Amino acid sequence: MVIDENILQSAGAELRQYKPMDYLFFEGDSPNYYYQIVSGEVKLNNYNEEGKEFIHTILSNGQSCGESVLFIDKPYPVNAETLTECSVLRLQRSAFMNLLDSSPKLCLEVSSFLSQLLYDKIVKMQNISSQNPAIRLKGLMDYLKSSQGDESPFSFTIPLTRQQMADHTGLCVETAIRTIKHMEKDNIVQIIDRKILY
């Protein structure tokens, strides 16, 4: 979701600075703010009972996080942890709701954005539920590549490490690495200077 920074600031948003490995919010916290990343990267994640991390998504400049729970009386189901130094606009929940009330156009844009998020989650869950690691990884790559216009083979550089890809798909990193090598042999991906082109 990209709301014009001037609109957010005029509604009372404050610009906050975060260091790597800081948290915007924790799983279980009450949602009190709308967050929009001005610069930097933030991952939404969980840890299971064994301490294994599952990354839901990585967000960057202009993207928002945690906005869907602002509309329901539920705690955050994920953590929002910074990967890099970040500048983030933070707007109180009540001010965010007032902003939507005052602008039907913005309210419609937020509704469209949330619908796209739900659609993407369903597609991602269908791929992750597969027992085949290649289907899981290809589903993740399809999801990441869908944000760019060029669908031609090997036109997209996967912006994740192999560990992050494993964390996104619930695989161990060794399985992810081995599967990516098989995908290269099957001409699904190309690997150039350790970068994965899809």
N, C-alpha and C positions, 0 to 999 in steps of 0.2 A: 504494500500500500504506500503510495507516495502522495502525501499531502504537502502542498506548498509550504516551505519553511516559514515564510512570512505570515501565512495564515495561522500556523501553529503558534508562532511567537506572539502574534496579536491576541491569541486566545489565552496566553499566559504560560506557554511552554518555556521551560528552562533548558539551557544547553549544559549538559554534564559531561565530564571527561572521565574515562575509565582506562585502567592499565590492563595488559593481558592477564587473563585468569581472574578478573573481577566478575562479579555477578550483577546483572540488572535485577534479577529476581530468582528465587529458588522455588523448586517444586513444593507445593503446599502453601505458598504465600498467597495472601488475598490480592486480587488484581486491583491496584489503585491508580495505575498510570497507563497512558498510551505512550509507547516508545517508538521513535523513528530514528534510524541510524543515519547520521550525517556523513561519517567516515569510519572505516574500520570493518571488522568482521565479528559476528556473534554466532555462536552455535547454540541450538536448542537441543538439550540432551536429557537423558535419564541414566541412572546406574541401577543394575539389578542387584539382587541380594548377594551375589558373589563379587560385586564391585565392577562388573563389566559395563563399560559405557555403550550406550546406544545413541547415536546422533540422529536426530529427526531431520534437521536441516541446518545449513550454514547460510546466514544472511549477511548482506553487505550494504554499501552506500544506498540510501534512499528507501530501503526496505524497513518494514515495521515488524515488531514481534510481540506476541502475547495479546493481540487486540481481540481475538475471538472470545476470550473469557471475560472481557469487559461487559458483554451483553448478558451474561448469566451469573448466577450467584454460586460460583464454584471456584476453588483455588486453582492456581496454575498447575497443570499436569506435567510440566517440564521445568528445567532450569534454563536460564539464558546466561551463558558464560562467554565473556569476550575472548577472542583468539588473538587480537591485536590491540594496539591503542585505539580507542574509539571515542568519537564525539557523538552524543546521543541527545536528541530532543525528547524531553519528558513532560507530558501534559497530564494534569490530574484528570481522573476518570470523569468527574462531574463536568469539568470544562470541555472534555472531549464529547460528552453526550450533548451538552448545550450547543457545541459547534455543529453537530449533526442535525440537531433540531432546527437550527437556523438556516441550514442549507440542504434542501432536498436533493440537489445535484450531487453534493458530496456524500450524502447518505446513500444514494444509489450507487455511487462509485465504490463505497465501502462494502455494500451488499454484493456487488459484482465480484470484488476482490475476494471476499469470504467464500463465495460460491466456487470460484476458481481454486482456492485453497482446498476446499472439501473434495472437489473433483480430483485434484492432484494426489491427495491423501489416499483416496480409494484406489487409484491406479497404482500408486506405490505399494499399498498393502497387498494388492493382487500379486505383484511381482515378488514381494518379500515372503509371501506364504508358500512359494514354490520350494521344493526340496533341492532343486537344481541350482547350484551356485552361479552358473552362467546366466540363467534366466534372471536371478536376483540382480546381478551386476549389470546386465544389459538393460533391465528395467530402470535401474538408477541412472545409467548413462542416457537412456531415452528421456527420462524426466529432466535431467540437467540440460540436455541439448535442445529440448523443446522451447527454451526461453530465447533461442536465437533463430533468426530467419533462415539461415543456410542449412538445409537438410542433407547436403551432399556428403558422401562418405569421407571420413577423416578430416572434416572441416572444423571440428570442435575439440579443443583441448580440455580434458577433464580437469577441473580446478581443485581436485581433492587428492590427498595422499592415499596410498594404498591402505594405510591404517584407517583413515577416515572413511574410505569406501567400505571397508570391512565393518566398521562401526555403524554405517548407514544401513547395511544389509543384514546385520546379525551374524556375520561370518567371522571366523578367526582370520587373522591377517595372512597366515600361511596359505589358507584355502583361497583367499582373494588373490594373492600373488600367483599361485599356481593356475587358477582359473583364467586370469588375465593373460598369462603366457599361452594357454590353450586358445584363447580368443584371438590372440595375435596370429597363431598358426592357422586358424580358421578364417583369417582375413576379416575379422569383425572389427578389430582395432589395429592401430599401428603404434609402436612404441619407438619414439625418437628422443634421444637424450633423457631417458627415464620418464618422459612425458607421454601420457596416453592420449592418442588422437582417435576420436570416434566420429 
